[in-house]
Amino acid sequence: MHVEVLVMRSSVPCTLRLEEEIYTRIKEIAKERHTSFTAFVQGVLADVLKNEEQKALYNAFSLAGEDADVKFAISAQMEVIERYE
């Protein structure tokens, strides 16, 4: 059995203007998922922020590896390969 525990964090009231069609669609989806409009929007925004953080980490690690000089490790790698052949 899966039990999801929700932790209530402090929240800040926010006024958001949406096109009527978008608002209506979000309400429909939230209802289908048995959640509130606010909870649905918070979840979507949390997902967007998580994706942005993952992209930032990926880009940071990519930049770190661009100028990496690994030539010093070639001899050690060859030693390991030859030992187990």
C-alpha positions as CSV (number, residue, x, y, z in Angstrom):
1,M,0.0,0.0,0.0
2,H,1.3,3.4,-1.0
3,V,0.8,6.3,1.4
4,E,1.7,9.8,0.4
5,V,2.6,12.2,3.2
6,L,2.1,15.8,2.5
7,V,4.2,18.3,4.4
8,M,2.5,21.7,4.8
9,R,5.0,24.4,4.2
10,S,4.4,28.1,4.7
11,S,2.8,29.6,1.7
12,V,2.5,33.1,0.2
13,P,-0.7,34.4,-1.3
14,C,-0.3,35.2,-5.0
15,T,-2.5,36.7,-7.6
16,L,-2.2,35.1,-11.0
17,R,-4.0,36.2,-14.1
18,L,-4.7,33.4,-16.6
19,E,-6.5,33.2,-19.8
20,E,-10.0,31.8,-19.2
21,E,-9.3,28.7,-21.3
22,I,-6.2,27.9,-19.4
23,Y,-7.9,28.4,-16.1
24,T,-10.8,26.2,-17.0
25,R,-8.5,23.4,-18.3
26,I,-6.5,23.5,-15.1
27,K,-9.6,23.3,-13.0
28,E,-10.8,20.3,-15.0
29,I,-7.5,18.5,-14.7
30,A,-7.2,19.2,-11.0
31,K,-10.8,17.8,-10.5
32,E,-9.9,14.7,-12.5
33,R,-6.9,14.1,-10.2
34,H,-8.9,14.8,-7.1
35,T,-6.8,17.7,-6.0
36,S,-7.3,21.4,-5.6
37,F,-6.6,24.0,-8.3
38,T,-3.8,25.4,-6.0
39,A,-2.2,22.1,-5.3
40,F,-2.2,21.2,-9.0
41,V,-0.6,24.6,-10.0
42,Q,2.0,24.2,-7.1
43,G,2.9,20.7,-8.3
44,V,3.3,21.9,-11.9
45,L,5.5,24.8,-10.8
46,A,7.5,22.6,-8.5
47,D,8.2,20.2,-11.5
48,V,9.3,23.2,-13.7
49,L,11.7,24.4,-10.9
50,K,13.1,20.9,-10.5
51,N,13.7,20.6,-14.2
52,E,15.4,24.0,-14.2
53,E,17.7,22.9,-11.4
54,Q,18.5,19.6,-13.2
55,K,19.4,21.6,-16.3
56,A,21.6,24.0,-14.4
57,L,23.4,21.1,-12.7
58,Y,23.9,19.3,-16.1
59,N,25.2,22.5,-17.6
60,A,27.6,23.1,-14.7
61,F,28.9,19.5,-14.9
62,S,29.3,19.8,-18.7
63,L,31.3,23.0,-18.3
64,A,33.5,21.4,-15.6
65,G,34.3,18.5,-18.0
66,E,35.1,20.5,-21.1
67,D,38.6,21.5,-20.1
68,A,39.3,18.4,-18.0
69,D,42.7,16.9,-18.8
70,V,42.5,13.2,-18.3
71,K,45.7,12.3,-20.1
72,F,47.5,11.7,-16.8
73,A,45.1,8.7,-16.2
74,I,45.7,6.9,-19.4
75,S,48.7,4.9,-18.2
76,A,46.9,3.8,-15.0
77,Q,43.9,2.7,-17.1
78,M,46.2,0.8,-19.5
79,E,47.8,-0.9,-16.5
80,V,44.4,-2.1,-15.2
81,I,43.3,-3.2,-18.7
82,E,46.5,-5.2,-19.3
83,R,46.4,-6.8,-15.8
84,Y,42.9,-8.3,-16.4
85,E,43.3,-9.4,-20.1
